[in-house]
Amino acid sequence: MWETGLLLVMGLVLLMAGGELLVRGAVQAATRLGVSPLVIGLTLVGFGTSMPELVTSVQAGLSGAPGIAYGNIVGSNIANILLIAGVSALLCPILVARSALRRDAAVMLGVAAAFAAVAAVVPMGRLVGFAMVAALLGYIGFVIRQERHSTAHGAFHDKGQALSEADPNLAPSAAPVGRSLVVSLLIALLGLVLVVVGGATLVNGAVALARGFDVSETVIGLTIVAVGTSMPELVTSVIAALKRQGDVAFGNVVGSNIYNILGIGGTTALIAPSDLPPEILGFDAPLMVAVSALFVFFAATGLRIGRREGALLLAGYGAYAWSLWP
């Protein structure tokens, strides 16, 4: 069984290293091409931490393991709220910007509910996937236009700032002066290769672990894979909390959850159409909607999520994980 554990660890290491190189190279290349820092921050940097989830879900879908593919998406969203926001709030109360609550948190709750409702009645086919990706692109375009003319920033900006704070090399202004466009693109390409190899390794290890412990692939996807691929969000949120940047921690969670459903769920449906496993449809997807609503409720009461609420969220994740494993 140690071979399976080694596969999981190797997969996660390759995913994290590859994701960091991919984002760094892409940010540097975009800077060289004259893309504005705002657009870079809201797209390349903002969604850089979600690359492990994206590649893992697509790889799992192509491997015929929808339980891991969609368990990773739903489980990551649940973990982002209960585990990551819970830990962050315990370290430092999370402050909530009114703009992020009104716009982005409401969208997060809306797309979670829409995903659960649509998946319950139709397969996750290419038409649904196209609609989800189109919705994400439209929303990003709307956010970019709005934030160009406003000093108030939302969740996508805060998510990008959280990643830049955790790794200053990923900031749009951090591109080395002497580095050429070709070198930046090669760094991004190397990162992409590592991410793809890491995703395949992680999926193979997860499937082997499910068979070895005689548990469903869905449970592995909802827990081990989901938490493993959410490690960048955990690290960036904890760093933001330790730096007393509670508003950034909130945006990191909300932005990640929007992208997980629309971006990762949509891309997975486009590339590897499938049905959601019945256990996710019957329990985990509705739970994701419920914890999203609870998170928005906590955020709306006083525009902060305090340590007591953080403890409740963290305890909720412990209960959820305990309920999944036989």
C-alpha positions as YAML, in Angstrom:
chain: A
units: angstrom
residues:
- id: 1
  name: MET
  ca: [0.00, 0.00, 0.00]
- id: 2
  name: TRP
  ca: [3.01, 2.28, 0.41]
- id: 3
  name: GLU
  ca: [3.30, 2.41, -3.38]
- id: 4
  name: THR
  ca: [-0.17, 3.94, -3.53]
- id: 5
  name: GLY
  ca: [0.73, 6.53, -0.92]
- id: 6
  name: LEU
  ca: [3.87, 7.37, -2.88]
- id: 7
  name: LEU
  ca: [1.80, 7.87, -6.04]
- id: 8
  name: LEU
  ca: [-0.50, 10.27, -4.21]
- id: 9
  name: VAL
  ca: [2.38, 12.27, -2.74]
- id: 10
  name: MET
  ca: [4.26, 12.40, -6.05]
- id: 11
  name: GLY
  ca: [1.11, 13.49, -7.85]
- id: 12
  name: LEU
  ca: [0.45, 16.32, -5.40]
- id: 13
  name: VAL
  ca: [4.08, 17.50, -5.47]
- id: 14
  name: LEU
  ca: [4.12, 17.57, -9.27]
- id: 15
  name: LEU
  ca: [0.77, 19.37, -9.33]
- id: 16
  name: MET
  ca: [1.91, 22.07, -6.92]
- id: 17
  name: ALA
  ca: [5.32, 22.60, -8.54]
- id: 18
  name: GLY
  ca: [3.90, 22.52, -12.05]
- id: 19
  name: GLY
  ca: [1.06, 24.87, -11.17]
- id: 20
  name: GLU
  ca: [3.48, 27.39, -9.70]
- id: 21
  name: LEU
  ca: [5.74, 27.28, -12.77]
- id: 22
  name: LEU
  ca: [2.78, 27.47, -15.14]
- id: 23
  name: VAL
  ca: [1.35, 30.56, -13.46]
- id: 24
  name: ARG
  ca: [4.77, 32.20, -13.13]
- id: 25
  name: GLY
  ca: [5.62, 31.68, -16.80]
- id: 26
  name: ALA
  ca: [2.16, 32.75, -17.96]
- id: 27
  name: VAL
  ca: [2.25, 35.91, -15.83]
- id: 28
  name: GLN
  ca: [5.70, 36.84, -17.12]
- id: 29
  name: ALA
  ca: [4.70, 36.19, -20.73]
- id: 30
  name: ALA
  ca: [1.51, 38.24, -20.35]
- id: 31
  name: THR
  ca: [3.53, 41.08, -18.82]
- id: 32
  name: ARG
  ca: [5.93, 41.01, -21.77]
- id: 33
  name: LEU
  ca: [2.97, 41.15, -24.16]
- id: 34
  name: GLY
  ca: [1.65, 44.27, -22.46]
- id: 35
  name: VAL
  ca: [-1.42, 42.78, -20.77]
- id: 36
  name: SER
  ca: [-2.61, 45.08, -17.97]
- id: 37
  name: PRO
  ca: [-1.80, 44.10, -14.37]
- id: 38
  name: LEU
  ca: [-5.53, 44.20, -13.55]
- id: 39
  name: VAL
  ca: [-6.37, 41.59, -16.19]
- id: 40
  name: ILE
  ca: [-3.38, 39.44, -15.20]
- id: 41
  name: GLY
  ca: [-4.34, 39.60, -11.53]
- id: 42
  name: LEU
  ca: [-7.99, 38.74, -12.15]
- id: 43
  name: THR
  ca: [-7.25, 35.83, -14.51]
- id: 44
  name: LEU
  ca: [-3.79, 34.23, -14.54]
- id: 45
  name: VAL
  ca: [-2.84, 35.00, -10.95]
- id: 46
  name: GLY
  ca: [-6.36, 34.83, -9.56]
- id: 47
  name: PHE
  ca: [-7.00, 31.33, -10.84]
- id: 48
  name: GLY
  ca: [-3.49, 29.98, -10.56]
- id: 49
  name: THR
  ca: [-4.26, 28.07, -7.37]
- id: 50
  name: SER
  ca: [-7.10, 26.23, -9.10]
- id: 51
  name: MET
  ca: [-4.90, 24.54, -11.71]
- id: 52
  name: PRO
  ca: [-4.44, 21.34, -9.62]
- id: 53
  name: GLU
  ca: [-8.23, 20.89, -9.39]
- id: 54
  name: LEU
  ca: [-8.67, 21.57, -13.11]
- id: 55
  name: VAL
  ca: [-6.10, 19.09, -14.35]
- id: 56
  name: THR
  ca: [-7.05, 16.42, -11.81]
- id: 57
  name: SER
  ca: [-10.76, 16.57, -12.64]
- id: 58
  name: VAL
  ca: [-10.13, 16.48, -16.40]
- id: 59
  name: GLN
  ca: [-7.68, 13.58, -16.02]
- id: 60
  name: ALA
  ca: [-10.16, 11.69, -13.85]
- id: 61
  name: GLY
  ca: [-12.95, 12.31, -16.35]
- id: 62
  name: LEU
  ca: [-10.82, 11.01, -19.22]
- id: 63
  name: SER
  ca: [-9.88, 7.97, -17.12]
- id: 64
  name: GLY
  ca: [-13.54, 7.06, -16.62]
- id: 65
  name: ALA
  ca: [-13.61, 8.04, -12.94]
- id: 66
  name: PRO
  ca: [-16.41, 10.64, -12.64]
- id: 67
  name: GLY
  ca: [-16.55, 10.07, -8.89]
- id: 68
  name: ILE
  ca: [-13.05, 11.49, -8.57]
- id: 69
  name: ALA
  ca: [-13.63, 14.17, -11.21]
- id: 70
  name: TYR
  ca: [-16.78, 15.67, -9.69]
- id: 71
  name: GLY
  ca: [-15.98, 14.58, -6.14]
- id: 72
  name: ASN
  ca: [-12.87, 16.74, -6.46]
- id: 73
  name: ILE
  ca: [-14.96, 19.76, -7.54]
- id: 74
  name: VAL
  ca: [-17.73, 19.43, -4.97]
- id: 75
  name: GLY
  ca: [-15.37, 18.28, -2.22]
- id: 76
  name: SER
  ca: [-12.99, 21.18, -2.89]
- id: 77
  name: ASN
  ca: [-15.83, 23.69, -2.54]
- id: 78
  name: ILE
  ca: [-16.97, 22.13, 0.72]
- id: 79
  name: ALA
  ca: [-13.38, 22.05, 2.00]
- id: 80
  name: ASN
  ca: [-12.78, 25.67, 0.94]
- id: 81
  name: ILE
  ca: [-15.69, 26.82, 3.09]
- id: 82
  name: LEU
  ca: [-15.63, 24.48, 6.08]
- id: 83
  name: LEU
  ca: [-11.91, 23.66, 6.34]
- id: 84
  name: ILE
  ca: [-10.01, 26.57, 4.79]
- id: 85
  name: ALA
  ca: [-12.31, 29.41, 5.83]
- id: 86
  name: GLY
  ca: [-12.69, 27.75, 9.24]
- id: 87
  name: VAL
  ca: [-8.92, 27.60, 9.82]
- id: 88
  name: SER
  ca: [-8.45, 31.14, 8.49]
- id: 89
  name: ALA
  ca: [-11.17, 32.56, 10.76]
- id: 90
  name: LEU
  ca: [-9.68, 30.81, 13.79]
- id: 91
  name: LEU
  ca: [-6.31, 32.42, 13.07]
- id: 92
  name: CYS
  ca: [-7.77, 35.85, 12.33]
- id: 93
  name: PRO
  ca: [-11.41, 36.93, 11.95]
- id: 94
  name: ILE
  ca: [-12.27, 37.21, 8.26]
- id: 95
  name: LEU
  ca: [-13.35, 40.70, 7.25]
- id: 96
  name: VAL
  ca: [-15.85, 40.84, 4.39]
- id: 97
  name: ALA
  ca: [-15.87, 43.64, 1.83]
- id: 98
  name: ARG
  ca: [-19.41, 44.73, 1.03]
- id: 99
  name: SER
  ca: [-18.66, 44.66, -2.71]
- id: 100
  name: ALA
  ca: [-17.40, 41.08, -2.56]
- id: 101
  name: LEU
  ca: [-20.44, 40.00, -0.52]
- id: 102
  name: ARG
  ca: [-23.05, 41.65, -2.76]
- id: 103
  name: ARG
  ca: [-21.55, 40.54, -6.06]
- id: 104
  name: ASP
  ca: [-19.22, 37.57, -5.74]
- id: 105
  name: ALA
  ca: [-20.60, 35.75, -2.71]
- id: 106
  name: ALA
  ca: [-24.09, 35.93, -4.19]
- id: 107
  name: VAL
  ca: [-22.75, 34.54, -7.48]
- id: 108
  name: MET
  ca: [-20.94, 31.74, -5.62]
- id: 109
  name: LEU
  ca: [-24.18, 30.69, -3.95]
- id: 110
  name: GLY
  ca: [-26.12, 31.02, -7.18]
- id: 111
  name: VAL
  ca: [-23.77, 28.88, -9.28]
- id: 112
  name: ALA
  ca: [-23.60, 26.24, -6.55]
- id: 113
  name: ALA
  ca: [-27.39, 25.98, -6.50]
- id: 114
  name: ALA
  ca: [-27.60, 26.00, -10.31]
- id: 115
  name: PHE
  ca: [-24.97, 23.27, -10.60]
- id: 116
  name: ALA
  ca: [-26.77, 21.01, -8.11]
- id: 117
  name: ALA
  ca: [-30.13, 21.60, -9.82]
- id: 118
  name: VAL
  ca: [-28.91, 21.10, -13.41]
- id: 119
  name: ALA
  ca: [-26.85, 18.01, -12.57]
- id: 120
  name: ALA
  ca: [-29.91, 16.43, -10.97]
- id: 121
  name: VAL
  ca: [-31.95, 16.57, -14.19]
- id: 122
  name: VAL
  ca: [-29.49, 16.36, -17.10]
- id: 123
  name: PRO
  ca: [-26.11, 14.69, -17.70]
- id: 124
  name: MET
  ca: [-22.97, 16.82, -17.50]
- id: 125
  name: GLY
  ca: [-22.61, 16.89, -21.27]
- id: 126
  name: ARG
  ca: [-20.80, 19.20, -23.64]
- id: 127
  name: LEU
  ca: [-23.70, 21.64, -23.99]
- id: 128
  name: VAL
  ca: [-23.87, 22.10, -20.20]
- id: 129
  name: GLY
  ca: [-20.08, 22.39, -20.06]
- id: 130
  name: PHE
  ca: [-20.05, 25.03, -22.78]
- id: 131
  name: ALA
  ca: [-22.72, 27.04, -20.97]
- id: 132
  name: MET
  ca: [-20.74, 26.90, -17.71]
- id: 133
  name: VAL
  ca: [-17.47, 28.01, -19.29]
- id: 134
  name: ALA
  ca: [-19.26, 30.76, -21.23]
- id: 135
  name: ALA
  ca: [-20.87, 31.96, -18.00]
- id: 136
  name: LEU
  ca: [-17.46, 32.10, -16.31]
- id: 137
  name: LEU
  ca: [-15.87, 34.04, -19.18]
- id: 138
  name: GLY
  ca: [-18.81, 36.44, -19.27]
- id: 139
  name: TYR
  ca: [-18.59, 37.00, -15.53]
- id: 140
  name: ILE
  ca: [-14.83, 37.60, -15.64]
- id: 141
  name: GLY
  ca: [-15.35, 40.14, -18.44]
- id: 142
  name: PHE
  ca: [-18.02, 41.87, -16.37]
- id: 143
  name: VAL
  ca: [-15.73, 41.97, -13.31]
- id: 144
  name: ILE
  ca: [-12.82, 43.38, -15.33]
- id: 145
  name: ARG
  ca: [-14.97, 46.15, -16.79]
- id: 146
  name: GLN
  ca: [-16.43, 47.00, -13.39]
- id: 147
  name: GLU
  ca: [-13.13, 47.06, -11.51]
- id: 148
  name: ARG
  ca: [-11.44, 49.23, -14.12]
- id: 149
  name: HIS
  ca: [-13.78, 52.03, -13.06]
- id: 150
  name: SER
  ca: [-14.00, 51.34, -9.33]
- id: 151
  name: THR
  ca: [-11.74, 51.42, -6.31]
- id: 152
  name: ALA
  ca: [-13.78, 48.66, -4.63]
- id: 153
  name: HIS
  ca: [-12.42, 45.21, -5.42]
- id: 154
  name: GLY
  ca: [-14.17, 41.86, -5.31]
- id: 155
  name: ALA
  ca: [-13.29, 38.24, -4.72]
- id: 156
  name: PHE
  ca: [-11.31, 37.62, -7.92]
- id: 157
  name: HIS
  ca: [-8.97, 40.52, -7.14]
- id: 158
  name: ASP
  ca: [-8.53, 39.29, -3.57]
- id: 159
  name: LYS
  ca: [-7.83, 35.74, -4.75]
- id: 160
  name: GLY
  ca: [-5.08, 37.02, -7.02]
- id: 161
  name: GLN
  ca: [-3.69, 39.19, -4.24]
- id: 162
  name: ALA
  ca: [-3.66, 36.24, -1.85]
- id: 163
  name: LEU
  ca: [-1.55, 34.18, -4.26]
- id: 164
  name: SER
  ca: [0.80, 37.11, -4.92]
- id: 165
  name: GLU
  ca: [1.21, 37.64, -1.16]
- id: 166
  name: ALA
  ca: [2.03, 33.97, -0.67]
- id: 167
  name: ASP
  ca: [4.53, 33.96, -3.56]
- id: 168
  name: PRO
  ca: [5.72, 37.45, -4.63]
- id: 169
  name: ASN
  ca: [7.24, 35.91, -7.77]
- id: 170
  name: LEU
  ca: [3.69, 35.46, -9.10]
- id: 171
  name: ALA
  ca: [2.81, 39.14, -8.89]
- id: 172
  name: PRO
  ca: [2.28, 40.82, -12.30]
- id: 173
  name: SER
  ca: [5.06, 43.32, -11.50]
- id: 174
  name: ALA
  ca: [7.58, 40.62, -10.55]
- id: 175
  name: ALA
  ca: [8.65, 39.54, -14.05]
- id: 176
  name: PRO
  ca: [12.49, 39.62, -14.29]
- id: 177
  name: VAL
  ca: [13.62, 42.44, -16.55]
- id: 178
  name: GLY
  ca: [16.08, 40.35, -18.54]
- id: 179
  name: ARG
  ca: [13.85, 37.35, -19.14]
- id: 180
  name: SER
  ca: [12.64, 36.98, -22.72]
- id: 181
  name: LEU
  ca: [9.18, 36.03, -23.87]
- id: 182
  name: VAL
  ca: [10.47, 32.69, -25.14]
- id: 183
  name: VAL
  ca: [11.96, 31.78, -21.75]
- id: 184
  name: SER
  ca: [8.73, 32.73, -19.99]
- id: 185
  name: LEU
  ca: [6.72, 30.57, -22.39]
- id: 186
  name: LEU
  ca: [9.11, 27.65, -21.87]
- id: 187
  name: ILE
  ca: [8.67, 27.96, -18.09]
- id: 188
  name: ALA
  ca: [4.89, 27.90, -18.55]
- id: 189
  name: LEU
  ca: [5.17, 24.87, -20.85]
- id: 190
  name: LEU
  ca: [7.33, 23.01, -18.33]
- id: 191
  name: GLY
  ca: [4.77, 23.81, -15.65]
- id: 192
  name: LEU
  ca: [1.97, 22.52, -17.86]
- id: 193
  name: VAL
  ca: [3.82, 19.23, -18.45]
- id: 194
  name: LEU
  ca: [4.41, 18.77, -14.72]
- id: 195
  name: VAL
  ca: [0.77, 19.54, -13.93]
- id: 196
  name: VAL
  ca: [-0.50, 17.03, -16.50]
- id: 197
  name: VAL
  ca: [1.87, 14.30, -15.28]
- id: 198
  name: GLY
  ca: [1.04, 15.12, -11.65]
- id: 199
  name: GLY
  ca: [-2.70, 14.99, -12.33]
- id: 200
  name: ALA
  ca: [-2.44, 11.58, -13.98]
- id: 201
  name: THR
  ca: [-0.27, 10.28, -11.13]
- id: 202
  name: LEU
  ca: [-2.69, 11.57, -8.50]
- id: 203
  name: VAL
  ca: [-5.71, 10.04, -10.24]
- id: 204
  name: ASN
  ca: [-3.96, 6.67, -10.61]
- id: 205
  name: GLY
  ca: [-3.03, 6.74, -6.93]
- id: 206
  name: ALA
  ca: [-6.56, 7.70, -5.91]
- id: 207
  name: VAL
  ca: [-8.10, 4.86, -7.92]
- id: 208
  name: ALA
  ca: [-5.62, 2.39, -6.45]
- id: 209
  name: LEU
  ca: [-6.33, 3.68, -2.94]
- id: 210
  name: ALA
  ca: [-10.08, 3.25, -3.43]
- id: 211
  name: ARG
  ca: [-9.61, -0.32, -4.57]
- id: 212
  name: GLY
  ca: [-7.13, -1.11, -1.82]
- id: 213
  name: PHE
  ca: [-9.40, 0.14, 0.97]
- id: 214
  name: ASP
  ca: [-12.58, -1.06, -0.73]
- id: 215
  name: VAL
  ca: [-14.19, 2.38, -0.67]
- id: 216
  name: SER
  ca: [-15.79, 4.21, -3.58]
- id: 217
  name: GLU
  ca: [-13.76, 6.46, -5.84]
- id: 218
  name: THR
  ca: [-16.29, 9.18, -5.01]
- id: 219
  name: VAL
  ca: [-15.29, 9.15, -1.33]
- id: 220
  name: ILE
  ca: [-11.61, 9.41, -2.28]
- id: 221
  name: GLY
  ca: [-12.41, 12.28, -4.64]
- id: 222
  name: LEU
  ca: [-14.48, 14.13, -2.05]
- id: 223
  name: THR
  ca: [-11.84, 13.89, 0.67]
- id: 224
  name: ILE
  ca: [-8.21, 13.06, -0.09]
- id: 225
  name: VAL
  ca: [-8.13, 14.36, -3.67]
- id: 226
  name: ALA
  ca: [-10.27, 17.42, -2.88]
- id: 227
  name: VAL
  ca: [-8.20, 18.47, 0.13]
- id: 228
  name: GLY
  ca: [-4.93, 17.67, -1.63]
- id: 229
  name: THR
  ca: [-5.71, 19.80, -4.67]
- id: 230
  name: SER
  ca: [-7.02, 22.58, -2.39]
- id: 231
  name: MET
  ca: [-3.68, 22.92, -0.59]
- id: 232
  name: PRO
  ca: [-2.73, 26.11, -2.51]
- id: 233
  name: GLU
  ca: [-5.94, 27.77, -1.34]
- id: 234
  name: LEU
  ca: [-5.25, 26.61, 2.22]
- id: 235
  name: VAL
  ca: [-1.70, 27.98, 2.17]
- id: 236
  name: THR
  ca: [-2.66, 31.32, 0.63]
- id: 237
  name: SER
  ca: [-5.62, 31.78, 2.99]
- id: 238
  name: VAL
  ca: [-3.55, 30.93, 6.07]
- id: 239
  name: ILE
  ca: [-0.82, 33.35, 5.00]
- id: 240
  name: ALA
  ca: [-3.45, 36.04, 4.45]
- id: 241
  name: ALA
  ca: [-4.92, 35.34, 7.89]
- id: 242
  name: LEU
  ca: [-1.50, 35.48, 9.57]
- id: 243
  name: LYS
  ca: [-0.90, 38.82, 7.88]
- id: 244
  name: ARG
  ca: [-4.27, 40.02, 9.19]
- id: 245
  name: GLN
  ca: [-5.65, 40.30, 5.65]
- id: 246
  name: GLY
  ca: [-9.03, 38.80, 6.42]
- id: 247
  name: ASP
  ca: [-10.77, 40.33, 3.40]
- id: 248
  name: VAL
  ca: [-8.26, 38.64, 1.10]
- id: 249
  name: ALA
  ca: [-8.94, 35.27, 2.72]
- id: 250
  name: PHE
  ca: [-12.67, 35.70, 2.04]
- id: 251
  name: GLY
  ca: [-12.11, 36.56, -1.61]
- id: 252
  name: ASN
  ca: [-9.75, 33.60, -2.02]
- id: 253
  name: VAL
  ca: [-12.45, 31.15, -0.93]
- id: 254
  name: VAL
  ca: [-15.29, 32.76, -2.89]
- id: 255
  name: GLY
  ca: [-13.27, 33.18, -6.08]
- id: 256
  name: SER
  ca: [-12.02, 29.59, -5.92]
- id: 257
  name: ASN
  ca: [-15.53, 28.21, -5.50]
- id: 258
  name: ILE
  ca: [-16.89, 30.13, -8.48]
- id: 259
  name: TYR
  ca: [-14.05, 28.92, -10.66]
- id: 260
  name: ASN
  ca: [-14.29, 25.33, -9.41]
- id: 261
  name: ILE
  ca: [-17.90, 24.99, -10.50]
- id: 262
  name: LEU
  ca: [-18.00, 27.03, -13.70]
- id: 263
  name: GLY
  ca: [-14.42, 26.64, -14.91]
- id: 264
  name: ILE
  ca: [-13.41, 23.19, -13.74]
- id: 265
  name: GLY
  ca: [-16.87, 21.64, -13.86]
- id: 266
  name: GLY
  ca: [-17.53, 23.16, -17.28]
- id: 267
  name: THR
  ca: [-14.16, 22.12, -18.74]
- id: 268
  name: THR
  ca: [-14.53, 18.59, -17.39]
- id: 269
  name: ALA
  ca: [-18.00, 18.29, -18.94]
- id: 270
  name: LEU
  ca: [-16.68, 19.61, -22.26]
- id: 271
  name: ILE
  ca: [-13.77, 17.19, -22.44]
- id: 272
  name: ALA
  ca: [-15.19, 14.14, -20.67]
- id: 273
  name: PRO
  ca: [-19.02, 14.22, -20.53]
- id: 274
  name: SER
  ca: [-20.56, 11.99, -17.85]
- id: 275
  name: ASP
  ca: [-23.29, 11.72, -15.22]
- id: 276
  name: LEU
  ca: [-22.66, 12.78, -11.66]
- id: 277
  name: PRO
  ca: [-22.49, 9.78, -9.30]
- id: 278
  name: PRO
  ca: [-25.80, 9.30, -7.44]
- id: 279
  name: GLU
  ca: [-24.16, 9.74, -4.03]
- id: 280
  name: ILE
  ca: [-22.91, 13.23, -4.98]
- id: 281
  name: LEU
  ca: [-26.30, 14.19, -6.40]
- id: 282
  name: GLY
  ca: [-28.15, 12.95, -3.33]
- id: 283
  name: PHE
  ca: [-25.93, 14.28, -0.55]
- id: 284
  name: ASP
  ca: [-22.73, 16.15, -1.36]
- id: 285
  name: ALA
  ca: [-24.04, 18.61, -3.96]
- id: 286
  name: PRO
  ca: [-26.98, 19.70, -1.75]
- id: 287
  name: LEU
  ca: [-24.55, 19.95, 1.17]
- id: 288
  name: MET
  ca: [-22.29, 22.18, -0.91]
- id: 289
  name: VAL
  ca: [-25.24, 24.51, -1.51]
- id: 290
  name: ALA
  ca: [-26.14, 24.46, 2.19]
- id: 291
  name: VAL
  ca: [-22.64, 25.29, 3.43]
- id: 292
  name: SER
  ca: [-22.35, 28.01, 0.76]
- id: 293
  name: ALA
  ca: [-25.56, 29.56, 2.09]
- id: 294
  name: LEU
  ca: [-24.27, 29.26, 5.68]
- id: 295
  name: PHE
  ca: [-20.98, 30.91, 4.68]
- id: 296
  name: VAL
  ca: [-22.82, 33.83, 3.02]
- id: 297
  name: PHE
  ca: [-25.06, 34.14, 6.08]
- id: 298
  name: PHE
  ca: [-22.06, 34.28, 8.43]
- id: 299
  name: ALA
  ca: [-20.41, 36.86, 6.16]
- id: 300
  name: ALA
  ca: [-23.53, 39.03, 6.01]
- id: 301
  name: THR
  ca: [-23.89, 39.23, 9.81]
- id: 302
  name: GLY
  ca: [-21.61, 42.09, 10.68]
- id: 303
  name: LEU
  ca: [-19.45, 41.74, 7.54]
- id: 304
  name: ARG
  ca: [-17.06, 39.42, 9.36]
- id: 305
  name: ILE
  ca: [-16.59, 35.74, 10.16]
- id: 306
  name: GLY
  ca: [-15.29, 35.48, 13.70]
- id: 307
  name: ARG
  ca: [-13.39, 32.77, 15.53]
- id: 308
  name: ARG
  ca: [-16.55, 31.19, 16.94]
- id: 309
  name: GLU
  ca: [-18.00, 30.85, 13.45]
- id: 310
  name: GLY
  ca: [-14.66, 29.55, 12.21]
- id: 311
  name: ALA
  ca: [-14.71, 26.87, 14.89]
- id: 312
  name: LEU
  ca: [-18.23, 25.85, 13.81]
- id: 313
  name: LEU
  ca: [-17.11, 25.62, 10.18]
- id: 314
  name: LEU
  ca: [-14.08, 23.52, 11.07]
- id: 315
  name: ALA
  ca: [-16.14, 21.21, 13.28]
- id: 316
  name: GLY
  ca: [-18.58, 20.86, 10.40]
- id: 317
  name: TYR
  ca: [-15.81, 19.65, 8.11]
- id: 318
  name: GLY
  ca: [-14.70, 17.11, 10.69]
- id: 319
  name: ALA
  ca: [-18.26, 15.78, 10.90]
- id: 320
  name: TYR
  ca: [-18.55, 15.69, 7.11]
- id: 321
  name: ALA
  ca: [-15.31, 13.75, 6.64]
- id: 322
  name: TRP
  ca: [-16.27, 11.32, 9.41]
- id: 323
  name: SER
  ca: [-19.66, 10.71, 7.79]
- id: 324
  name: LEU
  ca: [-18.13, 9.77, 4.43]
- id: 325
  name: TRP
  ca: [-15.76, 7.03, 5.54]
- id: 326
  name: PRO
  ca: [-17.30, 3.65, 6.37]
...
